[in-house]
Amino acid sequence: MRVIVLIEDLLILSRIEGAAERAGVSLAHVDSPAHLPPAAEVDLLLVDCSAHAETWGRELAAWRSTAPGSASPRIVAFGPHTDVAAHRALRALGLGPMWARSRLIRELPDLFAAATA
């Protein structure tokens, strides 16, 4: 399984890395959608949309569309639960709901377990 984290916040990244290590999942970190590998090579993309929901959202929708339907990666976006505009922007782009950071951290073990099953 190929897991990528698109994030600028190193504190949250360290928590994600810790959960991945405990789950036996290796992951890579990028700080811009421009640095993502081809979408068909990614199984799960975790995206911190704290400051970039609209900009990154458009780039991610285009990036994901390059993968064949059967190889389309799962994207889990997260950010502040109070950022209603970001939540709406991601839904409008078809990227699904944005999770609060606290939910992401809480659900990482299950997310990684499901991804490796």
N, C-alpha and C positions, 0 to 999 in steps of 0.2 A: 504494500500500500504506500502510495506517495502522498504525504501530507505537507502542505505548504502553509506558512503563516505570513500574511501580508500585514505588517504592523510597524509602527514607529516607536511605540511605548515599550521600552525595554523591561519595565517592571512587570507588566502583564505578560510579556514574552517569557520571562523567567518562570512564571507560574505555569504557562502552557507547556514549556519545555519539561518542567518537573513532572507534570501529569503524563506527558508522552513517555518519558523515561520509565515511570512506574508501570505504564501499560505496555512497554516494549515496542513502542512506535517511534520510528525515526522521522524527523521532520526537518524541513529547510525553512529558512527565514528570508524574506525579501522585504524591501521597504518601499516598493513602487510597483504598480501593475506592469510597468515596462520591463521589469526584471523577472516576470513569471515565465516558467517553462511553458511549452505548448499545452493547451487545455486538455488534450487527449492523454497527456502523461501525468495528470493530477487526479487523484481520487477524492481528496478532501482539501478544500481551501478555507482557512479561517481568516477572516478579514476584519481588522479593527477600523471601523468607519468613524471614529471619534471626530476627525477633522475633515474627512474627505468623502463623505457619503455620496454626494451628488457627482463629483468628479470621478472618483474611483468607481462608483456604481455604473456609470456609462462605459468606462473602460472595461470593467469586468463583464458586463453584459456582452460586449463585442468579443472579448476574449473567449468567453464560454461558448459563444455561437460558432467558434471555429472547430469545436470538437463534434464528431458524429454523435447523434442522439444517444447511442448506446455507451459512449465514452464520456458523456457530459459530467464534469465533476460536481460534487455536492459543494455548495458554498454556504458557510455559516458566517453571517455578518454579525458583528457585535459592537456595542458602543454604549454611551450613556442612555439610561432608560428614559431620561427626560427630553431627549432629542427627537421630538415628534416629526420634525421636518425630514430628518434622516430616515426614519422608519418609513415615511410616506414615499420618499424618493426611491428607496430600494424596492418597495412593493411595486411601484409604477414601472420599474425596469424589469420586473419579473424575477427579482433576486430573493424574493421571500421576505419574511419578517426579520427584523434585526433584533438579536437577543441583547438583553442587558449584560454587562460584563460579569455581574454576579451570577447570572444564570449560566453563562458560558463556563466559568470556573467550576461551578457546582456540577455541571453535566459533562465535563471533559472525560472523566473515567468511562461513563456510559457511551459517549460519542466515539472514543477510541476503541472500546471493546466491540461495539457494533461494526466499526469500520474494519476491524481485523478478523471478524467472524467469517 
